[in-house]
C-alpha cells in the first residue's frame, strides 16, 4: 500500500509514541483510571481509523471503551495529546459511542 508523505510521517510519529510508552515513558494512573491498566498500546486496533479515517473496528471500540477512563491521562501527555485530541479521534469516539471527557490539562 502506498502512503502519502504526511501519512507516513504520522505513522512514524505514532510508532515513536508507542515505543516510548512501551519503554517506560508511560504515565501514572489517576483515580478515575485506577480500575484500568492505562496503556496506550491497547489502542493499537484503532490505528487504521486514526491514520486513514477508516471506520473503527469492533476491537478498536472495545479497547477504546476499556481505556476511556485513561483518556485524560493520555491528554495530559504532550506526546499523545495531538492524537487523542484530533478530529479522527473525535470521529472514532463518536462511532464507538465513547464520551470524550473534559480534562484539565496541567
C-alpha positions as CSV (number, residue, x, y, z in Angstrom):
1,X,0.0,0.0,0.0
2,X,1.4,3.4,-1.0
3,X,1.2,6.1,1.7
4,X,1.5,9.9,1.2
5,X,4.4,11.6,2.9
6,X,2.2,13.1,5.6
7,X,0.5,9.7,6.4
8,X,4.0,8.1,6.5
9,X,5.2,10.8,8.9
10,X,2.1,10.4,11.1
11,X,2.7,6.6,11.2
12,X,6.3,7.1,12.2
13,X,5.2,9.5,14.9
14,X,2.7,7.1,16.3
15,X,5.3,4.3,16.3
16,X,7.6,6.5,18.2
17,X,4.9,7.3,20.8
18,X,4.1,3.6,21.1
19,X,7.8,2.8,21.6
20,X,8.2,5.5,24.2
21,X,5.2,4.1,26.1
22,X,6.5,0.5,25.9
23,X,9.9,1.6,27.2
24,X,8.6,3.1,30.4
25,X,7.6,6.5,29.2
26,X,4.0,5.8,30.4
27,X,2.0,8.0,32.6
28,X,0.8,7.3,36.1
29,X,-2.7,6.0,36.7
30,X,-5.1,8.6,38.1
31,X,-8.0,8.0,40.5
32,X,-10.5,7.7,37.6
33,X,-8.3,5.1,35.9
34,X,-7.4,3.1,39.0
35,X,-9.5,0.1,37.9
36,X,-8.0,0.1,34.4
37,X,-4.4,-0.6,33.4
38,X,-3.7,2.5,31.3
39,X,-1.7,1.5,28.3
40,X,-1.9,3.5,25.0
41,X,-0.6,0.4,23.2
42,X,-4.1,-1.2,24.0
43,X,-5.4,1.2,21.4
44,X,-3.3,-0.3,18.6
45,X,-6.5,-1.7,16.9
46,X,-7.6,2.0,16.4
47,X,-4.5,2.9,14.3
48,X,-6.2,2.3,10.8
49,X,-9.1,4.5,11.8
50,X,-6.8,7.1,13.3
51,X,-4.3,7.2,10.4
52,X,-6.6,6.7,7.4
53,X,-10.0,7.8,8.6
54,X,-11.4,4.3,8.3
55,X,-14.4,3.2,10.4
56,X,-13.2,1.8,13.7
57,X,-13.3,-1.9,14.1
58,X,-15.2,-3.7,16.8
59,X,-11.9,-4.4,18.6
60,X,-11.0,-0.7,18.4
61,X,-14.3,0.3,20.0
62,X,-13.9,-2.4,22.7
63,X,-10.4,-1.3,23.5
64,X,-11.4,2.4,23.5
65,X,-14.2,1.7,26.0
66,X,-11.7,-0.1,28.2
67,X,-9.3,2.7,28.0
68,X,-11.9,5.5,28.3
69,X,-11.0,6.2,32.0
70,X,-7.4,6.8,30.8
71,X,-8.2,9.5,28.2
72,X,-7.5,12.4,30.5
73,X,-4.1,10.9,31.4
74,X,-3.3,10.5,27.7
75,X,-4.4,14.1,27.0
76,X,-2.0,15.3,29.7
77,X,0.9,13.7,27.9
78,X,2.3,16.2,25.4
79,X,3.4,13.4,23.1
80,X,-0.1,11.8,23.0
81,X,-2.3,15.0,23.1
82,X,-2.2,15.7,19.4
83,X,-3.6,12.2,18.6
84,X,-6.1,12.0,21.5
85,X,-7.4,15.4,20.7
86,X,-7.5,15.1,16.9
87,X,-10.5,15.2,14.5
88,X,-10.1,11.5,13.7
89,X,-10.0,10.6,17.4
90,X,-13.3,12.5,17.9
91,X,-14.9,10.6,14.9
92,X,-13.7,7.3,16.4
93,X,-15.1,8.1,19.8
94,X,-18.4,9.1,18.3
95,X,-18.6,6.0,16.1
96,X,-17.8,3.8,19.2
97,X,-20.3,5.8,21.4
98,X,-17.5,6.7,23.9
99,X,-17.8,10.1,25.5
100,X,-14.6,12.2,25.4
101,X,-14.1,13.6,28.9
102,X,-13.5,17.3,29.6
103,X,-10.0,17.2,31.1
104,X,-7.9,19.8,32.9
105,X,-4.6,19.8,31.1
106,X,-1.9,20.8,33.6
